[in-house]
Amino acid sequence: MKKFLVILILLLSVPSVFSVAPAMKSQNLPQGTFKQKSNGEIVQYDKNGKKIGIYKIQYGKLVRIK
């Protein structure tokens, strides 16, 4: 019975370890304002309105073009 209880506790604690990993990835997101153009490009502007990057969506992720 003790082995069963230990195995049950371990199985319940493993998903909680993996659920923390995606939160760490999102800390380094690009800063600024994003606007989508009519041709599908996403333009990144800084706080002063200067264009600092052009992105395109490929396979569900933003990929920097320029």
C-alpha positions as CSV (number, residue, x, y, z in Angstrom):
1,M,0.0,0.0,0.0
2,K,2.9,2.4,0.7
3,K,4.4,1.7,-2.7
4,F,1.1,2.5,-4.3
5,L,0.8,5.8,-2.4
6,V,4.4,6.8,-3.3
7,I,3.9,6.0,-7.0
8,L,0.6,8.0,-7.0
9,I,2.3,11.0,-5.4
10,L,5.1,10.9,-8.0
11,L,2.8,10.6,-10.9
12,L,0.8,13.6,-9.7
13,S,3.9,15.8,-9.1
14,V,5.5,15.2,-12.6
15,P,3.0,17.2,-14.6
16,S,3.4,20.2,-12.3
17,V,7.2,20.2,-13.1
18,F,6.6,20.4,-16.8
19,S,3.9,23.0,-16.6
20,V,6.5,25.6,-15.4
21,A,8.7,25.4,-18.4
22,P,6.5,27.3,-21.0
23,A,6.2,30.2,-18.6
24,M,10.0,30.7,-18.6
25,K,10.1,30.9,-22.4
26,S,7.7,33.8,-22.6
27,Q,9.8,36.1,-20.6
28,N,12.0,37.1,-23.6
29,L,9.2,38.3,-25.9
30,P,10.0,41.3,-28.2
31,Q,8.9,44.6,-26.8
32,G,7.0,47.3,-28.7
33,T,3.8,47.6,-30.7
34,F,2.9,45.2,-33.5
35,K,0.7,46.0,-36.5
36,Q,-0.3,43.6,-39.3
37,K,-0.2,44.8,-42.8
38,S,-2.5,43.7,-45.6
39,N,0.1,41.4,-47.2
40,G,0.4,39.4,-43.9
41,E,3.6,40.9,-42.6
42,I,3.7,42.0,-39.0
43,V,5.6,45.2,-38.3
44,Q,7.2,46.0,-34.9
45,Y,7.4,49.6,-33.8
46,D,9.2,50.9,-30.7
47,K,7.6,53.4,-28.3
48,N,8.7,56.4,-30.5
49,G,6.9,54.9,-33.6
50,K,10.1,53.9,-35.4
51,K,10.0,50.6,-37.3
52,I,12.4,48.1,-35.7
53,G,11.4,44.7,-37.2
54,I,9.3,42.9,-39.8
55,Y,7.9,39.4,-38.9
56,K,6.0,36.7,-40.8
57,I,4.0,33.9,-39.3
58,Q,5.4,30.5,-40.3
59,Y,4.1,27.2,-38.8
60,G,2.4,29.2,-36.0
61,K,5.5,31.1,-34.9
62,L,6.7,34.6,-35.6
63,V,9.9,34.6,-37.7
64,R,11.9,37.7,-38.1
65,I,12.5,38.7,-41.8
66,K,14.2,42.1,-41.4
